[in-house]
Amino acid sequence: MKAILLTEPGGTDKLTISDIDLPVLQDSEVLVKVKALSINPVDIKTRTGKGVYGRIKEQAPLILGWDISGEVVDVADSSSRFKPGDEVFGMVNFPGHGRAYAEYVAVPEHHLALKPQEISHEEAAAATLAALTAWQALVHQGQVQPGQRVFVHAAAGGVGHFAIQIAKHLGASVVGTASEPNTGFLKGLGVDQPIDYRSEDFEQAVREVDFVLDPIGGDTTRKSLNILRPGGKLISIVGGATEDVQALAQERRVSAANYLVQSNGEDMEQLAALLATGKIIAHVSHVFTMDEIAKAHEQIETGRTIGKVVVTVDGD
Ligand SMILES: NC(=O)c1ccc[n+]([C@@H]2O[C@H](COP(=O)([O-])OP(=O)(O)OC[C@H]3O[C@@H](n4cnc5c(N)ncnc54)[C@H](OP(=O)(O)O)[C@@H]3O)[C@@H](O)[C@H]2O)c1
């Protein structure tokens, strides 16, 4: 099968398309023929020796990627809840070795859900790592309730655009930040109060927030403590809740914590139900082929992506 290997940490020139053997299924795994996969900032971090590189570097050949949508072609156990022909999607083995940049991927079945028929493989692949991050942060970590006020930084990005929609689905009102050309995109997804972070100081614009999702870090995390109501919570997905920030949060009677998304098929099923009914949509702004993997990485590296970047996989 065709797969994109990471030969060593570095630039996009270290991603090479090769022919390798099909993966061998372990217990409880299913073999998925990939139709589309999506790219995340952690792919770029890992490619350059950061991200989860340290966790997977001994497991050659290294294959980046975690987000897939495709069709089940084989199952390890006859009692599997999936069967050949099922269309599935999910985030594979994160934060371990996903090996998703390939025509076929071996996936623990409990990382997958059935793909809603109403959406394409491109949309499904897009609604995996980024959507799960938003779901787990808002639902499990934040326990966001109807009527609460949720603040989403970088709301036009992969995680942010899902977080807006999930917060609205949970019955919250949503404040989101983006640069001016993207504030219309935020409104279209249901944001009640868009903030152009380049011309407006978010600290002055809002107060009494119940929950902040922070994909930015640094000063943004620290300043975000000032907009929380007493008892409010901040989740940083970029390690912004340092010991200093956590101590400051405690002084202000709010809380701040870091979070790393985990593969989870039950959460994928919840997302599948929302995607099927159009309660959330995956906005795919760029689609590339496997041969264009360097371009796909370069798009994410701009830091300006709206929604998601997807790669289509066109195996035999
Ligand atoms: N811990 C975890 O489990 C986890 C999971 C997923 C992602 N992450 C991390 O979270 C970060 C975001 O991921 P992502 O997939 O959403 O990235 P992304 O899609 O590449 O984010 C791009 C978006 O960020 C916005 N942006 C950039 N700088 C901004 C700023 N200063 N204020 C507000 N918006 C800004 C851009 O909007 P404008 O062009 O309008 O500025 C753009 O739409 C990455 O560092 C990623 O590695 C962590």
The ligand as an SDF file (V2000), in Angstrom:
LIG
                    3D

 48 52  0  0  0  0  0  0  0  0999 V2000
   -4.2350   19.6770   23.4910 N   0  0  0  0  0  0  0  0  0  0  0  0
   -4.9480   19.1390   22.5050 C   0  0  0  0  0  0  0  0  0  0  0  0
   -5.5420   18.0710   22.6680 O   0  0  0  0  0  0  0  0  0  0  0  0
   -5.0440   19.8580   21.1860 C   0  0  0  0  0  0  0  0  0  0  0  0
   -5.9550   19.3950   20.2310 C   0  0  0  0  0  0  0  0  0  0  0  0
   -6.0950   20.1000   19.0350 C   0  0  0  0  0  0  0  0  0  0  0  0
   -5.3140   21.2310   18.7950 C   0  0  0  0  0  0  0  0  0  0  0  0
   -4.4090   21.6220   19.7350 N   0  0  0  0  0  0  0  0  0  0  0  0
   -3.5770   22.8250   19.4780 C   0  0  0  0  0  0  0  0  0  0  0  0
   -4.4570   23.9510   19.4600 O   0  0  0  0  0  0  0  0  0  0  0  0
   -3.9680   24.9090   18.5320 C   0  0  0  0  0  0  0  0  0  0  0  0
   -5.0840   25.2510   17.5320 C   0  0  0  0  0  0  0  0  0  0  0  0
   -5.3840   24.1030   16.7480 O   0  0  0  0  0  0  0  0  0  0  0  0
   -6.3050   24.2440   15.4660 P   0  0  0  0  0  0  0  0  0  0  0  0
   -6.4060   22.9210   14.8200 O   0  0  0  0  0  0  0  0  0  0  0  0
   -7.5440   24.9690   15.7840 O   0  0  0  0  0  0  0  0  0  0  0  0
   -5.3530   25.2070   14.5720 O   0  0  0  0  0  0  0  0  0  0  0  0
   -5.6520   25.9700   13.2120 P   0  0  0  0  0  0  0  0  0  0  0  0
   -6.8740   25.4360   12.5680 O   0  0  0  0  0  0  0  0  0  0  0  0
   -4.3900   25.9780   12.4110 O   0  0  0  0  0  0  0  0  0  0  0  0
   -5.9440   27.4730   13.7130 O   0  0  0  0  0  0  0  0  0  0  0  0
   -5.9310   28.4770   12.7550 C   0  0  0  0  0  0  0  0  0  0  0  0
   -6.7940   29.6110   13.2320 C   0  0  0  0  0  0  0  0  0  0  0  0
   -6.1690   30.2770   14.3410 O   0  0  0  0  0  0  0  0  0  0  0  0
   -6.6060   31.6300   14.3210 C   0  0  0  0  0  0  0  0  0  0  0  0
   -5.6630   32.4450   15.0890 N   0  0  0  0  0  0  0  0  0  0  0  0
   -4.3140   32.4700   14.9460 C   0  0  0  0  0  0  0  0  0  0  0  0
   -3.8000   33.3290   15.8620 N   0  0  0  0  0  0  0  0  0  0  0  0
   -4.8530   33.8290   16.5860 C   0  0  0  0  0  0  0  0  0  0  0  0
   -4.9860   34.7390   17.6790 C   0  0  0  0  0  0  0  0  0  0  0  0
   -3.8980   35.3330   18.2050 N   0  0  0  0  0  0  0  0  0  0  0  0
   -6.2240   34.9830   18.1900 N   0  0  0  0  0  0  0  0  0  0  0  0
   -7.3060   34.3930   17.6490 C   0  0  0  0  0  0  0  0  0  0  0  0
   -7.2540   33.5360   16.5940 N   0  0  0  0  0  0  0  0  0  0  0  0
   -6.0370   33.2610   16.0790 C   0  0  0  0  0  0  0  0  0  0  0  0
   -6.6510   31.9700   12.8490 C   0  0  0  0  0  0  0  0  0  0  0  0
   -7.6680   32.9330   12.6560 O   0  0  0  0  0  0  0  0  0  0  0  0
   -7.3080   34.3580   12.0020 P   0  0  0  0  0  0  0  0  0  0  0  0
   -6.6160   34.0470   10.7020 O   0  0  0  0  0  0  0  0  0  0  0  0
   -8.6050   35.0330   11.8720 O   0  0  0  0  0  0  0  0  0  0  0  0
   -6.3530   34.9860   12.9740 O   0  0  0  0  0  0  0  0  0  0  0  0
   -7.0220   30.6410   12.1690 C   0  0  0  0  0  0  0  0  0  0  0  0
   -8.3770   30.5740   11.7870 O   0  0  0  0  0  0  0  0  0  0  0  0
   -2.7170   24.2960   17.9020 C   0  0  0  0  0  0  0  0  0  0  0  0
   -1.5720   24.7550   18.5870 O   0  0  0  0  0  0  0  0  0  0  0  0
   -2.8980   22.8210   18.1370 C   0  0  0  0  0  0  0  0  0  0  0  0
   -1.6980   22.0630   18.1520 O   0  0  0  0  0  0  0  0  0  0  0  0
   -4.2540   20.9540   20.9110 C   0  0  0  0  0  0  0  0  0  0  0  0
  1  2  1  0
  2  3  2  0
  2  4  1  0
  4  5  1  0
  4 48  2  0
  5  6  2  0
  6  7  1  0
  7  8  2  0
  8  9  1  0
  8 48  1  0
  9 10  1  0
  9 46  1  0
 10 11  1  0
 11 12  1  0
 11 44  1  0
 12 13  1  0
 13 14  1  0
 14 15  2  0
 14 16  1  0
 14 17  1  0
 17 18  1  0
 18 19  2  0
 18 20  1  0
 18 21  1  0
 21 22  1  0
 22 23  1  0
 23 24  1  0
 23 42  1  0
 24 25  1  0
 25 26  1  0
 25 36  1  0
 26 27  1  0
 26 35  1  0
 27 28  2  0
 28 29  1  0
 29 30  1  0
 29 35  2  0
 30 31  1  0
 30 32  2  0
 32 33  1  0
 33 34  2  0
 34 35  1  0
 36 37  1  0
 36 42  1  0
 37 38  1  0
 38 39  2  0
 38 40  1  0
 38 41  1  0
 42 43  1  0
 44 45  1  0
 44 46  1  0
 46 47  1  0
M  CHG  2   8   1  16  -1
M  END
$$$$
